[in-house]
Amino acid sequence: MTLRLATQGDWPAIWTILEPVFRAGETYAVDRDISEQAAKAVWMDAPVDTFIYVGDADEVLGTYYIKTNYSGGAAHVCNCGYVTSIAARGRGIARAMCTDSLEHAAHLGYRAMQFNLVLVSNVGAVALWQKLGFKIEGTLPAAFNHPQQGFVDAHVMWKTL
C-alpha cells in the first residue's frame, strides 16, 4: 500500500470515494448535491496537493488534500481534508494519510495545521486527531446541520508542526 500524489487521471476513483460521503452530508461542509465538477474543484484544483492511498490491488482506498488555510500573515497555516473509502474503513488508512500530511506540510514550509470544522458527532475523527497530537482550540456551537442529528457542535483543531 502506498500514498502518492494524485493525478487528473485518478479523479474518477477519487470521486467514487468522495461522492457517498458528500451525499450523506454527515461530515463535510459541502452541499449534499454538489456536482462532480464542483467537487473536483474543491478536492483537486484548489489544494496545493492532493494524494491518494493505493492498496495492493492498485485500488484507491483513500484520499486527502492539503491547502493553505489562510493568506497573508497567516499563510504558514495549512488545512487538510481526508476521506477513506467506505469499504476500507477501520484499517488505519486515515491515520496513515494524516501522518503523511503532517510530514508533507512541514516539507512545504507550513508551521501549523488547522482543522476548521471537526464535528463532535464524528467521534472517530476527533479521537484520531487527538491521538495524533491535535488539540481542540475551540468549539463552535450548533455549527453544522447534520441530516440525522440536527444542529451539532464543531471543533476547531490545531497542531503546531
PyMOL commands that set and color helices and strands:
alter all, ss='L'
color gray80, all
select helices_A, chain A and resi 8-24+36-45+72-74+86-88+93-108+123-131
alter helices_A, ss='H'
color red, helices_A
select strands_A, chain A and resi 2-5+49-54+60-68+77-84+112-119+135-146+150-160
alter strands_A, ss='S'
color yellow, strands_A
deselect
rebuild
show_as cartoon
